[in-house]
């Protein structure tokens, strides 16, 4: 049986997660979506569109979707839903988990990799983060959770853009890209976002594509490495003045090189970094050129959990090289960069 694609919907308090979710649940899209909520109430799923069907806090929508409250363990909730689905008691094609506004998405994402029963039934598709255009700057300044939600995102949707001017929106967009240059940014004003911006994003699939915002690379030239790279890369603070007065704990950096990696040295180095800095490494992903290999190697990780696989063959005439992005809290960029350079042949 095919795995059930699962989406984590996150965002800070009042960002518009529930508005987006309500629109998805009311839309006639033909999909049967199971939504996992922390609790019902005025700030959650609109009770007017729900029909109570049991005493187990499982609710069926009027378009065939279902909603489940979670006041305990997420693993247990996912397992119970899968068992009910297997028994034919409920029907759904995919899962959306809406986190609370103060939640760190990391442990939620890890659930899909650390529990065997969850892994048998579900496939984590992506983390989607809704960002409030009006209040995000202050929230990012004051709350690490808000930064983490952006750092974990595979897709960022900005809401309430009608409440800010173009300059404010541009400044927020630039900041979001600095925190997470790999997440495309869209909009979700009044919950109006295409389903393609929320579902089937394949953000956690191992594939050959690693999208990194090109404007971010333009400010990170000290981390782009040519065949004869030998310069000092201890410039991790030199461009802060370009970005106003915001100093985020969560930030990203990129490593690129046209030289191939020595597989053993790279494996030892990455494992060592994960062992030491894993709790501070939110998301990391790469497409790698390995010495002697005619295929790309792709990898990604969440905290201490990491996976890799062989990708497609390098095409004739294709420019070969490695591209990696690391997003984390106060990661020592210079240590990572110099260590990766030592792994090149």
N, C-alpha and C positions, 0 to 999 in steps of 0.2 A: 504494500500500500504506500502511496506517495506520502512524503512528509508534509505536514501542515505548515504553510508559510506563516510566519509570525512577525508582527511589527510592534516595536516599542515606541509609543507616542509620549513624548516628554516635553517639558517647558516649565518656566517658573510660574508662580502663582499669578493667575489672571491673564496669562499669555493668550488664551484662546483655544486651548486644547479641546475642551468640551464642546465649544461652538463648532469646531471642525468635525469632531466626532459625531455630533448630532446631525450635521449635514450629510455625512457619509451614511449614517444609519437610516436616514429618511429617504435617501436617493434610491431611485429604481435602477440599480446597477446589475441586478441578477445574481449578485454574490451573497453567500450566506456567511456573515462575519460574526465571530464570537468576540465580544469585548470583555476584557477583564478590568474591573474597576475596583478601587480600594474601598469605596463606600458610596452609597447614594445620598442625595441631599440636594439642596438648592444649587450647589456649585457643580453638580454632576449631571448625569444623563437626564434630560427633560422627562419627568415622570408622565407627562401627558402622552408621550408616544410609546409608552411601555404597557405591556399587559402582564400582570403578575400570573405566573403559571405554577408556582410551587412554593413550598416553605424553605427551600434550599438556597434562596437568594439567586436563583437562576431565572432570568426574565427573558421573554421572547418579544421581539419587536414586531411591528406590524408589516415589515417587509421580509420576514424570515430570519433576520439576524437575531442573535441572542446576547444577553449581557449577564455577567457573573460578578458578584461582589466578592472581594477578597479581604478578609479581616485577619488572615493568618498567613500560612506558608504558601508562596507562589507555586512551588513545586507540587504541593498537594492539590492546589486548584487546577493546574494544568493537567495533572494526572487524572483527576476526577472527570474533567471535561473529556479527555481522550477516552476514558473507559465508557462514559455515557454515549459518546459518539460511536464507539465500537459496538455497543449493545443496541444501537438504533434508537436510543431514547431522545437524543437531540441530534441535529444536523448542522454542520458548519464546514466551510471550506478553508477558512483562514482565521487567525487570531490577531486582535489588536489589544495590546496592554497599555492602558493609560496610567501613567505613574502620578503620584501626588506632586504638587508644585515644588516641594522641597526635596524631592527624591534624587539620589545619585543613580543614574542609569546603569552604572557599572555592575553592581551585583545582580540586577535584573538580567542584563545581557549574559552574565556568566552562568546563570541558571540553565541556559540552553546547552552548555558544554560540560557541566559538572555532574548532572544527574542523568543516569542511564535511561530511566524510563522516559524522561522528557526528550532526550536525544533520539529515542526510538520513534517518537510520534511527531516531533516538531522540528522545523528548520527556521532559525532566526534570519529574517530577510533584511531588516534595517532598523536603525534608530532614527526617528524623525523628531526634530525639535522645533517647537513653535516659540518664536521670540516676539515680545511686545515692543513695537517700535517706539512707543511713547515712554516706556519706563525701563527699557533694557539697559541703557547706559548706567543708570544708578544701581540697578540690580546686579550687573556685572561687577561694578565697583565694590558692592557691599557683601555679596554672597558668592562663595566659592561654588555652591551647588549650581548656580546659574552658569558659571564658566564650565563646569563639568558637563552640564547638559549640552552646551554648544560643542565642547571638545569631543564628545562621544558621537555626535550626529553624523549620519550618512546623508541626510538632507535637512536643510534649515528652511523653515517657512516663517517669514516676517509678517506679523499681523498688525492691525491698527495703523497702517501707513497713512491713512487719512488724517491722523492726529499730529503728524510731523511734517516739516518742510523738506525739500529735496536735499538741502545741506545736511540736516540732521540724519536723514535716511542714508546718505552717502557715508557719513562718519560712522554710523552703526554698521553698515555693510562692510566697510574696511576693517573695523575692529573684529567682526565675526570671522572674516577671512584670515586675519592674523592668528586668531585662536585656532581655527580649523580650516586650512586651505584646501582640504580634500572634499568638503561637503558643498554641493551645489546649493545656491540660495534662490528660493522662490517666494511667493506671497500667499497669504491666507487671510485676506481681508473678509471679515464677516463669515469666516469658515469656508469661503469659496476658493478651494484649491483643487486642481485636477486630481482625480484618483491616481493618475500616473505619478504624481508627486508624493504619494503616500504609500502606495502598495506596489509590490513587485519591483523594488529598487535594486535588489541583489547586492546590497551593501556589504553583506557578510560572506558573499560567495568568493571563493578563491578564483580569480580570473586574471587575465593579462592586463586589464585596464587599471591604471592608477591615475585618476584625475587630480591634478593639483592646480589651484588657481594661478594663472600665469603672472598676475600682478604681484602675488606673493613671491614668486621666484625672482621677480625684478628687484625686490628688496633684500633677497637672500643670496646675492651673488657670492658671498664669502662661503657658501656651502655648496657651490656647484664646482665639481672637480673634473678637470681635464686629464689627459693621459700623463702629463708631467707635473701634476699638482705638487707643490711643495711649500706654499705660503703658509704664514701663521693664520690660524682660523679663530683666534681668541677675540672675536668681535661681537660677542653676544649681547652687548649693550649699546653698540655704536649707533643703531638706527632708532632707538626709542624716541628720540626727540622729533622724529617725523610723525609720530602718532599721537600727539597731544599729551595729556597728563595721565593717561590710563596705563597702569602697570599691572597686567593680568598675571596671576599665578599660573593659570593654564595657558600654554602657548605651544606653537608648533615650530619644527624646523625640518628642513629637507636635506637629503644627501643625494648627490648625483655623481656618477663617474662613468667614463667610457672604458675604464680598465676593468678587467674581470676580477671576481672575488676568488680567493682560495677557499673551497667549501669547508674544509676542516677548521681553518682559522676563524671564518665567519661564524660557523655554528658555535664554536667555543665562546666567541665574544658575545654574540647575541644572548646565549644562555646565561652567561655571566651577568650581563646587564639586566636581564629579566629577573634573575635571582636577587639582585641588589635593589633595583629600582622598580620592580614590577608593580607594587601598589601605587606608584606615581605615574606609571605609563598607561594612559587611558586607551589610546588606540595607536596602532602602528601597522604599517602595511608597506609592501615593496614588490617591485618587479626586478629580478636580479639576473645579471650576466655572470655565469659561473665558468671558471676556467675549464676548458675541454668539453663543455656541454653545448649541444646544438639546439637545446630547448631553453626557454625561459623558466626560471624558478619564481613562483609567486608565494608570498607569505603574508600573514597578518596575525595580530594578536590583540587581546584585551587583558590588561594587567598581566598576570603570570601565565595566562592561557594563550598558546601560540600554535599555529598550524601552517604547514607549507605543502606545496604540491608542484608537480611539473606542469608548466604551461605549454603554449604553442611553440612550434619551431620558429627560430628566427628566420624571417623571410629574406629572400635574396634582395640585396640592396638596402635592407632595413638598417638604420643606425642602431648599433648595439650598445647597450649600456645599462647601468642599474639606476633605479629611481626609488627612493625610500622616503617616507614621511613618518615622523614621530610626534605625537601629541600627548603632552603630559604636564604634570605639576612640578615646576621648578627643576626640570631635568637639566643636568650639566651638559649643555650642548657641546662644549669643547671636548669633553671626555668621549662622548659618542662619536663625534666627527673624527678625532684623532684615532680612536680605536678602530673605526671602520676603515680608515686609510691604511692602517697596519694589516688589514685583512686582504688588501688588494695584491694581486700578483705583480 
